[in-house]
Amino acid sequence: MESVYLWKAITLEGTSGHGIATGYAKKSVWKLLNQQGYYQISLDTVLRDQLRIALKTGDLIYILDSFTSILDAGISIVEALEMMVDDRRSIIVRYVFLKLKSDLHQGKSLEEGFSELSPLFSNFFIAMIRLCEKSGKLSQGLHDLQAFYQHQENRYQELVRIFRYPKIIFSMIILMSLGVIVFVVPMFSNVYALFKDELPILTQMMVNLSGFFHQNSLMIIAVFMGIAVWGYLPVIRFFHPWILLSQQLQRVLQSKEDPFLYAHAMSLLLESGQSVNQATKQATECMSEKNRKHGHLLTQRLNSGLAFSEAFQSSRWFPRSFQRFIVPAEKTGLLKLGFEQIYTYIDRKREAQFEKWSRFIEPLLMLILGAVTLTLLLSIYLPIFDLGNRIG
């Protein structure tokens, strides 16, 4: 498989050049660029794995911020990309800027350029770029996208902060349990031998686990090291159980975001002057593939003559808040305001749920830690207490 390289070089005239090249080896790419009149070449390799994973929210915010800050200064997108190709944030961000620059020089639209960079960019991102270009409000749309992803990033950082403490607690629980099973339980083996088959169930489980760990210690260490290394190997890392689980979780979370994204897209589309039919079709494209059928079904019901309130009432997929806010908005002819209210309501509801669950995490962890500690102590000392009663 050919590798992807980002190159930077200087011509005989002294002008600098940038671009993307593919080849099986750096040497062949180097020779090809030399033949084209480029010298003092520097090549950076883009890993294929990097092109198959969606960009992090922080990188999306950075790309959007780069676009908005330059566009606000009155510079065109092509000129902006010329200025951004030397970006040093990361090699994947440089690849995005170089690819977009190349596509725009070939006469493609910005939406087509981002589409060719999928799966680095989500369907929602590409759909929003499309509607911003069609409405002629690209700068405003990019600002809205930046604000949306900044909100997502702030929430993610808050989650990281909240779960930092749970990670420490769970690590302590795992280490404490392993320490008891591997080192403490064998110290009581002579005492447990007196009971033969009369050990309590918890103690018997601990003894069996301890024996298993001691008999298969090398195999267990090898398995754990193999799983750890697996996550860093190219190509096959995408079949790692943890990565597959993470991808599945992301799909589930993304599908739950669709009503929120739909309301946000509808408010922006109607604000840009799109007709209701056009807006519903384009807003449906912002949804994940799993849930687009619900958006298409809603569009069909609207085309059949139903009002928005009736269409939402007949759909069990859209939350009831859609009907509640759309009914008065439709009567007053302010559909855009109705979708803005839905977007704000869902966002506030999510914030409230987030704060509610974050308050319960720490007490719940203390309960789990206490329960594990009590279980370990009982499994170790119950036979000893029983033995003391028998002697008495």
Secondary structure, DSSP 8 states (H G I E B T S, - for coil): --EEEEEEEEETTS-EEEEEEEESSHHHHHHHHHHTTEEEEEEEEE-GGGGGS---HHHHHHHHHHHHHHHTTT--HHHHHHHHTT--S-HHHHHHHHHHHHHHHTT--HHHHHHHTTTSS-HHHHHHHHHHHHHT-HHHHHHHHHHHHHHHHHHHHHHHHHHHHHHHHHHHHHHHHHHIIIIIHHHTHHHHHTTTT---HHHHHHHHHHHHHHHSHHHHHHHHHHHHHHTTSTTGGGG-HHHHHHHHHHHHHHHHHHHHHHHHHHHHHHHTT--HHHHHHHHHHTS-TTTHHHHHHHHHHHHTT--HHHHHHH-SSS-HHHHHHHHHHHHHT-HHHHHHHHHHHHHHHHHHHHHHHHHHHHHHHHHHHHHHHHHHHHHHHHHHHHHHHHH-
